[in-house]
Each structure stands twice: as structure tokens, then as C-alpha cells.
Amino acid sequence: MLWQIDIENPHLFINLESQVQKYICKTCGYVYDPAVGDPDSGIEPGTPFGALPDDWVCPTCGTPKSDFEPEDAAATNVPLMEPVPA
Ligand SMILES: [Zn+2]
């Protein structure tokens, strides 16, 4: 049953990656990057999306946190390794 372990590990990896997960505003396309934060709103770099205050809104259009979605929602199937140009 090693196959099941191989399948579950990537899922665990994704959960850990949520600490640096980028989130996209579904209204305007603004990307919240935890590594950058949102200095204009008093959010320091290194703040995970999940740690943002409940009243935080998109700095561009004012959309609430609840209308953001994980950036990798469409990139889950992208290979982690890209071909290296010769
Ligand atoms: Zn927005």
C-alpha cells in the first residue's frame, strides 16, 4: 500500500505550504503574497493569509478575505520541476 503514502504526501506538503500560500482576489486579481504582506494596511511581510485580521480587505478593490482563493487552485497539477534550459 505504498501507493497511498505517495498520494498523501503531496497533500501534506500542500498543507505546509499554506504558510506561504498566495491568495488571489476573485474580484480584481490582486495577489496577496505572505512574503510581502500588505504594508499599506499595516500587514508585515511574512504574515500568512490565514493570519490576516478578519476586517482585512483587498487593498485594491476592498473585497473581503472570504472572496479570495488560493493561487495554486489552478496550478496543483503543474510539475514542481521545470526543464532547465541548456
Ligand atoms: Zn481586489
PDB file of the backbone (N, CA, C, O) and the ligand in Angstrom, with CONECT records:
HET     ZN  A 101       1
ATOM      1  N   MET A   1       0.823  -1.215   0.000  1.00  0.00           N
ATOM      2  CA  MET A   1       0.000   0.000   0.000  1.00  0.00           C
ATOM      3  C   MET A   1       0.858   1.266   0.000  1.00  0.00           C
ATOM      4  O   MET A   1       0.423   2.316   0.473  1.00  0.00           O
ATOM      5  N   LEU A   2       2.056   1.165  -0.522  1.00  0.00           N
ATOM      6  CA  LEU A   2       2.925   2.335  -0.566  1.00  0.00           C
ATOM      7  C   LEU A   2       2.338   3.420  -1.465  1.00  0.00           C
ATOM      8  O   LEU A   2       2.646   4.605  -1.332  1.00  0.00           O
ATOM      9  N   TRP A   3       1.494   2.980  -2.370  1.00  0.00           N
ATOM     10  CA  TRP A   3       0.898   3.957  -3.290  1.00  0.00           C
ATOM     11  C   TRP A   3       0.124   5.022  -2.518  1.00  0.00           C
ATOM     12  O   TRP A   3       0.163   6.205  -2.857  1.00  0.00           O
ATOM     13  N   GLN A   4      -0.576   4.583  -1.477  1.00  0.00           N
ATOM     14  CA  GLN A   4      -1.380   5.544  -0.715  1.00  0.00           C
ATOM     15  C   GLN A   4      -0.500   6.587  -0.035  1.00  0.00           C
ATOM     16  O   GLN A   4      -0.871   7.757   0.057  1.00  0.00           O
ATOM     17  N   ILE A   5       0.662   6.159   0.439  1.00  0.00           N
ATOM     18  CA  ILE A   5       1.579   7.105   1.083  1.00  0.00           C
ATOM     19  C   ILE A   5       2.066   8.127   0.063  1.00  0.00           C
ATOM     20  O   ILE A   5       2.160   9.323   0.336  1.00  0.00           O
ATOM     21  N   ASP A   6       2.372   7.604  -1.129  1.00  0.00           N
ATOM     22  CA  ASP A   6       2.863   8.507  -2.176  1.00  0.00           C
ATOM     23  C   ASP A   6       1.819   9.549  -2.548  1.00  0.00           C
ATOM     24  O   ASP A   6       2.147  10.680  -2.906  1.00  0.00           O
ATOM     25  N   ILE A   7       0.556   9.148  -2.456  1.00  0.00           N
ATOM     26  CA  ILE A   7      -0.513  10.071  -2.808  1.00  0.00           C
ATOM     27  C   ILE A   7      -0.758  11.092  -1.691  1.00  0.00           C
ATOM     28  O   ILE A   7      -1.059  12.257  -1.949  1.00  0.00           O
ATOM     29  N   GLU A   8      -0.624  10.630  -0.456  1.00  0.00           N
ATOM     30  CA  GLU A   8      -0.935  11.514   0.668  1.00  0.00           C
ATOM     31  C   GLU A   8       0.163  12.536   0.942  1.00  0.00           C
ATOM     32  O   GLU A   8      -0.116  13.644   1.400  1.00  0.00           O
ATOM     33  N   ASN A   9       1.388  12.173   0.667  1.00  0.00           N
ATOM     34  CA  ASN A   9       2.492  13.087   0.958  1.00  0.00           C
ATOM     35  C   ASN A   9       2.367  14.442   0.267  1.00  0.00           C
ATOM     36  O   ASN A   9       2.562  15.472   0.912  1.00  0.00           O
ATOM     37  N   PRO A  10       2.051  14.470  -1.015  1.00  0.00           N
ATOM     38  CA  PRO A  10       1.894  15.777  -1.676  1.00  0.00           C
ATOM     39  C   PRO A  10       0.824  16.618  -1.004  1.00  0.00           C
ATOM     40  O   PRO A  10       0.942  17.842  -0.941  1.00  0.00           O
ATOM     41  N   HIS A  11      -0.224  15.968  -0.499  1.00  0.00           N
ATOM     42  CA  HIS A  11      -1.292  16.708   0.160  1.00  0.00           C
ATOM     43  C   HIS A  11      -0.768  17.361   1.424  1.00  0.00           C
ATOM     44  O   HIS A  11      -1.086  18.513   1.718  1.00  0.00           O
ATOM     45  N   LEU A  12       0.044  16.609   2.176  1.00  0.00           N
ATOM     46  CA  LEU A  12       0.638  17.144   3.398  1.00  0.00           C
ATOM     47  C   LEU A  12       1.546  18.309   3.048  1.00  0.00           C
ATOM     48  O   LEU A  12       1.571  19.336   3.727  1.00  0.00           O
ATOM     49  N   PHE A  13       2.289  18.118   1.971  1.00  0.00           N
ATOM     50  CA  PHE A  13       3.211  19.162   1.525  1.00  0.00           C
ATOM     51  C   PHE A  13       2.449  20.446   1.230  1.00  0.00           C
ATOM     52  O   PHE A  13       2.902  21.538   1.576  1.00  0.00           O
ATOM     53  N   ILE A  14       1.301  20.314   0.594  1.00  0.00           N
ATOM     54  CA  ILE A  14       0.493  21.480   0.261  1.00  0.00           C
ATOM     55  C   ILE A  14       0.027  22.179   1.534  1.00  0.00           C
ATOM     56  O   ILE A  14       0.012  23.408   1.600  1.00  0.00           O
ATOM     57  N   ASN A  15      -0.357  21.390   2.559  1.00  0.00           N
ATOM     58  CA  ASN A  15      -0.808  21.989   3.801  1.00  0.00           C
ATOM     59  C   ASN A  15       0.302  22.812   4.446  1.00  0.00           C
ATOM     60  O   ASN A  15       0.061  23.906   4.957  1.00  0.00           O
ATOM     61  N   LEU A  16       1.520  22.275   4.416  1.00  0.00           N
ATOM     62  CA  LEU A  16       2.645  23.006   4.981  1.00  0.00           C
ATOM     63  C   LEU A  16       2.913  24.265   4.170  1.00  0.00           C
ATOM     64  O   LEU A  16       3.260  25.312   4.716  1.00  0.00           O
ATOM     65  N   GLU A  17       2.750  24.146   2.883  1.00  0.00           N
ATOM     66  CA  GLU A  17       2.985  25.270   2.004  1.00  0.00           C
ATOM     67  C   GLU A  17       1.967  26.387   2.219  1.00  0.00           C
ATOM     68  O   GLU A  17       2.173  27.511   1.761  1.00  0.00           O
ATOM     69  N   SER A  18       0.876  26.086   2.910  1.00  0.00           N
ATOM     70  CA  SER A  18      -0.156  27.105   3.125  1.00  0.00           C
ATOM     71  C   SER A  18       0.399  28.286   3.916  1.00  0.00           C
ATOM     72  O   SER A  18      -0.179  29.372   3.911  1.00  0.00           O
ATOM     73  N   GLN A  19       1.525  28.065   4.598  1.00  0.00           N
ATOM     74  CA  GLN A  19       2.145  29.151   5.352  1.00  0.00           C
ATOM     75  C   GLN A  19       2.653  30.242   4.420  1.00  0.00           C
ATOM     76  O   GLN A  19       2.781  31.401   4.814  1.00  0.00           O
ATOM     77  N   VAL A  20       2.940  29.860   3.189  1.00  0.00           N
ATOM     78  CA  VAL A  20       3.438  30.843   2.231  1.00  0.00           C
ATOM     79  C   VAL A  20       2.529  30.903   1.011  1.00  0.00           C
ATOM     80  O   VAL A  20       2.908  31.405  -0.047  1.00  0.00           O
ATOM     81  N   GLN A  21       1.313  30.374   1.187  1.00  0.00           N
ATOM     82  CA  GLN A  21       0.367  30.322   0.083  1.00  0.00           C
ATOM     83  C   GLN A  21      -0.082  31.721  -0.335  1.00  0.00           C
ATOM     84  O   GLN A  21      -0.473  32.536   0.501  1.00  0.00           O
ATOM     85  N   LYS A  22      -0.022  31.983  -1.621  1.00  0.00           N
ATOM     86  CA  LYS A  22      -0.536  33.242  -2.129  1.00  0.00           C
ATOM     87  C   LYS A  22      -2.036  33.114  -2.362  1.00  0.00           C
ATOM     88  O   LYS A  22      -2.527  32.041  -2.714  1.00  0.00           O
ATOM     89  N   TYR A  23      -2.758  34.208  -2.166  1.00  0.00           N
ATOM     90  CA  TYR A  23      -4.198  34.217  -2.389  1.00  0.00           C
ATOM     91  C   TYR A  23      -4.555  35.303  -3.399  1.00  0.00           C
ATOM     92  O   TYR A  23      -3.976  36.390  -3.409  1.00  0.00           O
ATOM     93  N   ILE A  24      -5.511  34.979  -4.235  1.00  0.00           N
ATOM     94  CA  ILE A  24      -5.902  35.902  -5.297  1.00  0.00           C
ATOM     95  C   ILE A  24      -7.294  36.466  -5.044  1.00  0.00           C
ATOM     96  O   ILE A  24      -8.222  35.735  -4.696  1.00  0.00           O
ATOM     97  N   CYS A  25      -7.427  37.784  -5.226  1.00  0.00           N
ATOM     98  CA  CYS A  25      -8.730  38.432  -5.127  1.00  0.00           C
ATOM     99  C   CYS A  25      -9.551  38.040  -6.352  1.00  0.00           C
ATOM    100  O   CYS A  25      -9.142  38.283  -7.488  1.00  0.00           O
ATOM    101  N   LYS A  26     -10.706  37.433  -6.112  1.00  0.00           N
ATOM    102  CA  LYS A  26     -11.534  36.980  -7.230  1.00  0.00           C
ATOM    103  C   LYS A  26     -12.184  38.152  -7.967  1.00  0.00           C
ATOM    104  O   LYS A  26     -12.688  38.001  -9.080  1.00  0.00           O
ATOM    105  N   THR A  27     -12.161  39.314  -7.328  1.00  0.00           N
ATOM    106  CA  THR A  27     -12.808  40.477  -7.946  1.00  0.00           C
ATOM    107  C   THR A  27     -11.886  41.220  -8.909  1.00  0.00           C
ATOM    108  O   THR A  27     -12.284  41.569 -10.021  1.00  0.00           O
ATOM    109  N   CYS A  28     -10.628  41.462  -8.463  1.00  0.00           N
ATOM    110  CA  CYS A  28      -9.746  42.292  -9.289  1.00  0.00           C
ATOM    111  C   CYS A  28      -8.458  41.599  -9.689  1.00  0.00           C
ATOM    112  O   CYS A  28      -7.712  42.115 -10.522  1.00  0.00           O
ATOM    113  N   GLY A  29      -8.179  40.417  -9.099  1.00  0.00           N
ATOM    114  CA  GLY A  29      -6.976  39.696  -9.479  1.00  0.00           C
ATOM    115  C   GLY A  29      -5.755  40.064  -8.646  1.00  0.00           C
ATOM    116  O   GLY A  29      -4.652  39.586  -8.916  1.00  0.00           O
ATOM    117  N   TYR A  30      -5.944  40.914  -7.631  1.00  0.00           N
ATOM    118  CA  TYR A  30      -4.833  41.243  -6.737  1.00  0.00           C
ATOM    119  C   TYR A  30      -4.330  39.973  -6.066  1.00  0.00           C
ATOM    120  O   TYR A  30      -5.127  39.138  -5.638  1.00  0.00           O
ATOM    121  N   VAL A  31      -3.012  39.822  -5.972  1.00  0.00           N
ATOM    122  CA  VAL A  31      -2.426  38.643  -5.331  1.00  0.00           C
ATOM    123  C   VAL A  31      -1.840  39.028  -3.986  1.00  0.00           C
ATOM    124  O   VAL A  31      -0.970  39.895  -3.907  1.00  0.00           O
ATOM    125  N   TYR A  32      -2.325  38.373  -2.908  1.00  0.00           N
ATOM    126  CA  TYR A  32      -1.718  38.578  -1.599  1.00  0.00           C
ATOM    127  C   TYR A  32      -0.558  37.608  -1.455  1.00  0.00           C
ATOM    128  O   TYR A  32      -0.756  36.393  -1.493  1.00  0.00           O
ATOM    129  N   ASP A  33       0.650  38.134  -1.289  1.00  0.00           N
ATOM    130  CA  ASP A  33       1.842  37.311  -1.120  1.00  0.00           C
ATOM    131  C   ASP A  33       2.308  37.427   0.328  1.00  0.00           C
ATOM    132  O   ASP A  33       2.729  38.505   0.747  1.00  0.00           O
ATOM    133  N   PRO A  34       2.244  36.331   1.111  1.00  0.00           N
ATOM    134  CA  PRO A  34       2.647  36.371   2.527  1.00  0.00           C
ATOM    135  C   PRO A  34       4.074  36.880   2.713  1.00  0.00           C
ATOM    136  O   PRO A  34       4.396  37.477   3.741  1.00  0.00           O
ATOM    137  N   ALA A  35       4.926  36.644   1.720  1.00  0.00           N
ATOM    138  CA  ALA A  35       6.318  37.081   1.827  1.00  0.00           C
ATOM    139  C   ALA A  35       6.419  38.602   1.761  1.00  0.00           C
ATOM    140  O   ALA A  35       7.388  39.192   2.240  1.00  0.00           O
ATOM    141  N   VAL A  36       5.412  39.225   1.167  1.00  0.00           N
ATOM    142  CA  VAL A  36       5.404  40.683   1.003  1.00  0.00           C
ATOM    143  C   VAL A  36       4.490  41.345   2.023  1.00  0.00           C
ATOM    144  O   VAL A  36       4.763  42.443   2.510  1.00  0.00           O
ATOM    145  N   GLY A  37       3.392  40.649   2.338  1.00  0.00           N
ATOM    146  CA  GLY A  37       2.420  41.236   3.245  1.00  0.00           C
ATOM    147  C   GLY A  37       1.648  42.348   2.547  1.00  0.00           C
ATOM    148  O   GLY A  37       1.546  42.383   1.321  1.00  0.00           O
ATOM    149  N   ASP A  38       1.103  43.259   3.360  1.00  0.00           N
ATOM    150  CA  ASP A  38       0.373  44.395   2.802  1.00  0.00           C
ATOM    151  C   ASP A  38       0.712  45.611   3.653  1.00  0.00           C
ATOM    152  O   ASP A  38      -0.097  46.084   4.452  1.00  0.00           O
ATOM    153  N   PRO A  39       1.952  46.111   3.454  1.00  0.00           N
ATOM    154  CA  PRO A  39       2.461  47.225   4.280  1.00  0.00           C
ATOM    155  C   PRO A  39       1.515  48.412   4.338  1.00  0.00           C
ATOM    156  O   PRO A  39       1.425  49.076   5.370  1.00  0.00           O
ATOM    157  N   ASP A  40       0.812  48.691   3.253  1.00  0.00           N
ATOM    158  CA  ASP A  40      -0.092  49.837   3.225  1.00  0.00           C
ATOM    159  C   ASP A  40      -1.242  49.675   4.220  1.00  0.00           C
ATOM    160  O   ASP A  40      -1.849  50.654   4.655  1.00  0.00           O
ATOM    161  N   SER A  41      -1.533  48.399   4.575  1.00  0.00           N
ATOM    162  CA  SER A  41      -2.623  48.139   5.517  1.00  0.00           C
ATOM    163  C   SER A  41      -2.081  47.718   6.882  1.00  0.00           C
ATOM    164  O   SER A  41      -2.832  47.279   7.754  1.00  0.00           O
ATOM    165  N   GLY A  42      -0.749  47.860   7.054  1.00  0.00           N
ATOM    166  CA  GLY A  42      -0.161  47.517   8.338  1.00  0.00           C
ATOM    167  C   GLY A  42       0.122  46.043   8.494  1.00  0.00           C
ATOM    168  O   GLY A  42       0.368  45.573   9.605  1.00  0.00           O
ATOM    169  N   ILE A  43       0.091  45.287   7.374  1.00  0.00           N
ATOM    170  CA  ILE A  43       0.379  43.861   7.418  1.00  0.00           C
ATOM    171  C   ILE A  43       1.863  43.645   7.109  1.00  0.00           C
ATOM    172  O   ILE A  43       2.329  43.965   6.015  1.00  0.00           O
ATOM    173  N   GLU A  44       2.590  43.106   8.072  1.00  0.00           N
ATOM    174  CA  GLU A  44       4.019  42.942   7.897  1.00  0.00           C
ATOM    175  C   GLU A  44       4.347  41.749   6.994  1.00  0.00           C
ATOM    176  O   GLU A  44       3.604  40.768   6.957  1.00  0.00           O
ATOM    177  N   PRO A  45       5.469  41.843   6.266  1.00  0.00           N
ATOM    178  CA  PRO A  45       5.922  40.710   5.452  1.00  0.00           C
ATOM    179  C   PRO A  45       6.071  39.454   6.300  1.00  0.00           C
ATOM    180  O   PRO A  45       6.545  39.522   7.434  1.00  0.00           O
ATOM    181  N   GLY A  46       5.668  38.304   5.754  1.00  0.00           N
ATOM    182  CA  GLY A  46       5.757  37.050   6.485  1.00  0.00           C
ATOM    183  C   GLY A  46       4.446  36.670   7.149  1.00  0.00           C
ATOM    184  O   GLY A  46       4.383  35.659   7.849  1.00  0.00           O
ATOM    185  N   THR A  47       3.395  37.460   6.945  1.00  0.00           N
ATOM    186  CA  THR A  47       2.093  37.167   7.536  1.00  0.00           C
ATOM    187  C   THR A  47       1.288  36.246   6.624  1.00  0.00           C
ATOM    188  O   THR A  47       0.917  36.647   5.520  1.00  0.00           O
ATOM    189  N   PRO A  48       1.003  34.985   7.078  1.00  0.00           N
ATOM    190  CA  PRO A  48       0.180  34.086   6.267  1.00  0.00           C
ATOM    191  C   PRO A  48      -1.210  34.670   6.050  1.00  0.00           C
ATOM    192  O   PRO A  48      -1.714  35.423   6.883  1.00  0.00           O
ATOM    193  N   PHE A  49      -1.822  34.315   4.928  1.00  0.00           N
ATOM    194  CA  PHE A  49      -3.153  34.836   4.627  1.00  0.00           C
ATOM    195  C   PHE A  49      -4.125  34.539   5.774  1.00  0.00           C
ATOM    196  O   PHE A  49      -4.960  35.368   6.136  1.00  0.00           O
ATOM    197  N   GLY A  50      -3.991  33.328   6.334  1.00  0.00           N
ATOM    198  CA  GLY A  50      -4.898  32.918   7.405  1.00  0.00           C
ATOM    199  C   GLY A  50      -4.731  33.726   8.682  1.00  0.00           C
ATOM    200  O   GLY A  50      -5.592  33.693   9.561  1.00  0.00           O
ATOM    201  N   ALA A  51      -3.615  34.459   8.784  1.00  0.00           N
ATOM    202  CA  ALA A  51      -3.362  35.239   9.995  1.00  0.00           C
ATOM    203  C   ALA A  51      -3.789  36.691   9.837  1.00  0.00           C
ATOM    204  O   ALA A  51      -3.661  37.491  10.764  1.00  0.00           O
ATOM    205  N   LEU A  52      -4.297  37.024   8.653  1.00  0.00           N
ATOM    206  CA  LEU A  52      -4.757  38.390   8.441  1.00  0.00           C
ATOM    207  C   LEU A  52      -5.982  38.677   9.312  1.00  0.00           C
ATOM    208  O   LEU A  52      -6.784  37.778   9.561  1.00  0.00           O
ATOM    209  N   PRO A  53      -6.133  39.909   9.773  1.00  0.00           N
ATOM    210  CA  PRO A  53      -7.316  40.250  10.571  1.00  0.00           C
ATOM    211  C   PRO A  53      -8.591  40.057   9.758  1.00  0.00           C
ATOM    212  O   PRO A  53      -8.599  40.204   8.536  1.00  0.00           O
ATOM    213  N   ASP A  54      -9.667  39.724  10.465  1.00  0.00           N
ATOM    214  CA  ASP A  54     -10.930  39.437   9.781  1.00  0.00           C
ATOM    215  C   ASP A  54     -11.452  40.635   8.991  1.00  0.00           C
ATOM    216  O   ASP A  54     -12.219  40.487   8.039  1.00  0.00           O
ATOM    217  N   ASP A  55     -11.018  41.824   9.409  1.00  0.00           N
ATOM    218  CA  ASP A  55     -11.530  43.011   8.722  1.00  0.00           C
ATOM    219  C   ASP A  55     -10.598  43.472   7.604  1.00  0.00           C
ATOM    220  O   ASP A  55     -10.783  44.535   7.011  1.00  0.00           O
ATOM    221  N   TRP A  56      -9.581  42.632   7.332  1.00  0.00           N
ATOM    222  CA  TRP A  56      -8.678  42.976   6.224  1.00  0.00           C
ATOM    223  C   TRP A  56      -9.425  42.822   4.909  1.00  0.00           C
ATOM    224  O   TRP A  56     -10.175  41.865   4.712  1.00  0.00           O
ATOM    225  N   VAL A  57      -9.213  43.766   4.025  1.00  0.00           N
ATOM    226  CA  VAL A  57      -9.847  43.693   2.715  1.00  0.00           C
ATOM    227  C   VAL A  57      -8.807  43.923   1.635  1.00  0.00           C
ATOM    228  O   VAL A  57      -7.710  44.411   1.906  1.00  0.00           O
ATOM    229  N   CYS A  58      -9.160  43.568   0.415  1.00  0.00           N
ATOM    230  CA  CYS A  58      -8.271  43.765  -0.722  1.00  0.00           C
ATOM    231  C   CYS A  58      -7.877  45.236  -0.794  1.00  0.00           C
ATOM    232  O   CYS A  58      -8.747  46.104  -0.866  1.00  0.00           O
ATOM    233  N   PRO A  59      -6.563  45.530  -0.774  1.00  0.00           N
ATOM    234  CA  PRO A  59      -6.106  46.930  -0.813  1.00  0.00           C
ATOM    235  C   PRO A  59      -6.434  47.620  -2.130  1.00  0.00           C
ATOM    236  O   PRO A  59      -6.367  48.845  -2.229  1.00  0.00           O
ATOM    237  N   THR A  60      -6.785  46.842  -3.125  1.00  0.00           N
ATOM    238  CA  THR A  60      -7.072  47.418  -4.439  1.00  0.00           C
ATOM    239  C   THR A  60      -8.556  47.721  -4.640  1.00  0.00           C
ATOM    240  O   THR A  60      -8.921  48.775  -5.160  1.00  0.00           O
ATOM    241  N   CYS A  61      -9.415  46.768  -4.216  1.00  0.00           N
ATOM    242  CA  CYS A  61     -10.838  46.951  -4.517  1.00  0.00           C
ATOM    243  C   CYS A  61     -11.743  46.801  -3.291  1.00  0.00           C
ATOM    244  O   CYS A  61     -12.951  47.009  -3.397  1.00  0.00           O
ATOM    245  N   GLY A  62     -11.179  46.441  -2.123  1.00  0.00           N
ATOM    246  CA  GLY A  62     -11.998  46.367  -0.919  1.00  0.00           C
ATOM    247  C   GLY A  62     -12.762  45.071  -0.742  1.00  0.00           C
ATOM    248  O   GLY A  62     -13.640  44.977   0.116  1.00  0.00           O
ATOM    249  N   THR A  63     -12.433  44.064  -1.554  1.00  0.00           N
ATOM    250  CA  THR A  63     -13.099  42.765  -1.422  1.00  0.00           C
ATOM    251  C   THR A  63     -12.662  42.080  -0.122  1.00  0.00           C
ATOM    252  O   THR A  63     -11.472  42.072   0.192  1.00  0.00           O
ATOM    253  N   PRO A  64     -13.602  41.504   0.637  1.00  0.00           N
ATOM    254  CA  PRO A  64     -13.262  40.849   1.900  1.00  0.00           C
ATOM    255  C   PRO A  64     -12.457  39.560   1.701  1.00  0.00           C
ATOM    256  O   PRO A  64     -12.465  38.973   0.619  1.00  0.00           O
ATOM    257  N   LYS A  65     -11.758  39.127   2.767  1.00  0.00           N
ATOM    258  CA  LYS A  65     -10.927  37.917   2.723  1.00  0.00           C
ATOM    259  C   LYS A  65     -11.670  36.715   2.160  1.00  0.00           C
ATOM    260  O   LYS A  65     -11.098  35.889   1.449  1.00  0.00           O
ATOM    261  N   SER A  66     -12.950  36.632   2.487  1.00  0.00           N
ATOM    262  CA  SER A  66     -13.734  35.454   2.110  1.00  0.00           C
ATOM    263  C   SER A  66     -13.854  35.284   0.604  1.00  0.00           C
ATOM    264  O   SER A  66     -14.199  34.207   0.118  1.00  0.00           O
ATOM    265  N   ASP A  67     -13.567  36.359  -0.139  1.00  0.00           N
ATOM    266  CA  ASP A  67     -13.674  36.264  -1.592  1.00  0.00           C
ATOM    267  C   ASP A  67     -12.320  36.105  -2.270  1.00  0.00           C
ATOM    268  O   ASP A  67     -12.180  36.325  -3.473  1.00  0.00           O
ATOM    269  N   PHE A  68     -11.321  35.716  -1.469  1.00  0.00           N
ATOM    270  CA  PHE A  68     -10.016  35.384  -2.034  1.00  0.00           C
ATOM    271  C   PHE A  68      -9.940  33.867  -2.184  1.00  0.00           C
ATOM    272  O   PHE A  68     -10.608  33.130  -1.458  1.00  0.00           O
ATOM    273  N   GLU A  69      -9.121  33.405  -3.130  1.00  0.00           N
ATOM    274  CA  GLU A  69      -8.929  31.973  -3.285  1.00  0.00           C
ATOM    275  C   GLU A  69      -7.440  31.673  -3.444  1.00  0.00           C
ATOM    276  O   GLU A  69      -6.682  32.516  -3.925  1.00  0.00           O
ATOM    277  N   PRO A  70      -7.014  30.448  -3.032  1.00  0.00           N
ATOM    278  CA  PRO A  70      -5.600  30.080  -3.130  1.00  0.00           C
ATOM    279  C   PRO A  70      -5.110  30.164  -4.575  1.00  0.00           C
ATOM    280  O   PRO A  70      -5.803  29.764  -5.511  1.00  0.00           O
ATOM    281  N   GLU A  71      -3.900  30.693  -4.728  1.00  0.00           N
ATOM    282  CA  GLU A  71      -3.363  30.860  -6.069  1.00  0.00           C
ATOM    283  C   GLU A  71      -3.147  29.519  -6.758  1.00  0.00           C
ATOM    284  O   GLU A  71      -3.308  29.416  -7.974  1.00  0.00           O
ATOM    285  N   ASP A  72      -2.781  28.482  -5.988  1.00  0.00           N
ATOM    286  CA  ASP A  72      -2.443  27.202  -6.615  1.00  0.00           C
ATOM    287  C   ASP A  72      -3.661  26.348  -6.942  1.00  0.00           C
ATOM    288  O   ASP A  72      -3.522  25.180  -7.303  1.00  0.00           O
ATOM    289  N   ALA A  73      -4.852  26.923  -6.818  1.00  0.00           N
ATOM    290  CA  ALA A  73      -6.064  26.173  -7.130  1.00  0.00           C
ATOM    291  C   ALA A  73      -6.024  25.661  -8.563  1.00  0.00           C
ATOM    292  O   ALA A  73      -6.582  24.609  -8.875  1.00  0.00           O
ATOM    293  N   ALA A  74      -5.359  26.419  -9.429  1.00  0.00           N
ATOM    294  CA  ALA A  74      -5.288  26.051 -10.831  1.00  0.00           C
ATOM    295  C   ALA A  74      -3.910  25.534 -11.205  1.00  0.00           C
ATOM    296  O   ALA A  74      -3.663  25.179 -12.357  1.00  0.00           O
ATOM    297  N   ALA A  75      -3.010  25.493 -10.223  1.00  0.00           N
ATOM    298  CA  ALA A  75      -1.635  25.113 -10.536  1.00  0.00           C
ATOM    299  C   ALA A  75      -1.228  23.813  -9.849  1.00  0.00           C
ATOM    300  O   ALA A  75      -0.057  23.434  -9.876  1.00  0.00           O
ATOM    301  N   THR A  76      -2.199  23.127  -9.231  1.00  0.00           N
ATOM    302  CA  THR A  76      -1.903  21.913  -8.478  1.00  0.00           C
ATOM    303  C   THR A  76      -1.236  20.849  -9.344  1.00  0.00           C
ATOM    304  O   THR A  76      -0.400  20.084  -8.863  1.00  0.00           O
ATOM    305  N   ASN A  77      -1.605  20.803 -10.610  1.00  0.00           N
ATOM    306  CA  ASN A  77      -1.090  19.761 -11.488  1.00  0.00           C
ATOM    307  C   ASN A  77       0.191  20.160 -12.216  1.00  0.00           C
ATOM    308  O   ASN A  77       0.722  19.394 -13.020  1.00  0.00           O
ATOM    309  N   VAL A  78       0.679  21.356 -11.929  1.00  0.00           N
ATOM    310  CA  VAL A  78       1.915  21.790 -12.571  1.00  0.00           C
ATOM    311  C   VAL A  78       3.108  21.078 -11.929  1.00  0.00           C
ATOM    312  O   VAL A  78       3.231  21.075 -10.704  1.00  0.00           O
ATOM    313  N   PRO A  79       3.971  20.485 -12.718  1.00  0.00           N
ATOM    314  CA  PRO A  79       5.155  19.800 -12.172  1.00  0.00           C
ATOM    315  C   PRO A  79       5.998  20.746 -11.343  1.00  0.00           C
ATOM    316  O   PRO A  79       6.154  21.917 -11.688  1.00  0.00           O
ATOM    317  N   LEU A  80       6.549  20.231 -10.235  1.00  0.00           N
ATOM    318  CA  LEU A  80       7.355  21.071  -9.366  1.00  0.00           C
ATOM    319  C   LEU A  80       8.664  21.466 -10.047  1.00  0.00           C
ATOM    320  O   LEU A  80       9.203  22.549  -9.820  1.00  0.00           O
ATOM    321  N   MET A  81       9.163  20.548 -10.895  1.00  0.00           N
ATOM    322  CA  MET A  81      10.431  20.808 -11.556  1.00  0.00           C
ATOM    323  C   MET A  81      10.206  21.217 -12.998  1.00  0.00           C
ATOM    324  O   MET A  81       9.495  20.538 -13.738  1.00  0.00           O
ATOM    325  N   GLU A  82      10.804  22.312 -13.395  1.00  0.00           N
ATOM    326  CA  GLU A  82      10.698  22.756 -14.779  1.00  0.00           C
ATOM    327  C   GLU A  82      11.989  22.412 -15.523  1.00  0.00           C
ATOM    328  O   GLU A  82      13.065  22.377 -14.927  1.00  0.00           O
ATOM    329  N   PRO A  83      11.876  22.161 -16.807  1.00  0.00           N
ATOM    330  CA  PRO A  83      13.073  21.865 -17.606  1.00  0.00           C
ATOM    331  C   PRO A  83      14.075  23.008 -17.522  1.00  0.00           C
ATOM    332  O   PRO A  83      13.712  24.181 -17.614  1.00  0.00           O
ATOM    333  N   VAL A  84      15.324  22.650 -17.348  1.00  0.00           N
ATOM    334  CA  VAL A  84      16.379  23.673 -17.280  1.00  0.00           C
ATOM    335  C   VAL A  84      16.929  23.915 -18.679  1.00  0.00           C
ATOM    336  O   VAL A  84      17.399  22.991 -19.343  1.00  0.00           O
ATOM    337  N   PRO A  85      16.867  25.156 -19.112  1.00  0.00           N
ATOM    338  CA  PRO A  85      17.411  25.485 -20.446  1.00  0.00           C
ATOM    339  C   PRO A  85      18.874  25.100 -20.572  1.00  0.00           C
ATOM    340  O   PRO A  85      19.659  25.315 -19.649  1.00  0.00           O
ATOM    341  N   ALA A  86      19.231  24.548 -21.678  1.00  0.00           N
ATOM    342  CA  ALA A  86      20.612  24.112 -21.883  1.00  0.00           C
ATOM    343  C   ALA A  86      21.556  25.309 -21.968  1.00  0.00           C
ATOM    344  O   ALA A  86      22.762  25.133 -22.138  1.00  0.00           O
TER     345      ALA A  86
HETATM  346 ZN    ZN A 101      -9.439  43.047  -5.218  1.00  0.00          ZN2+
END
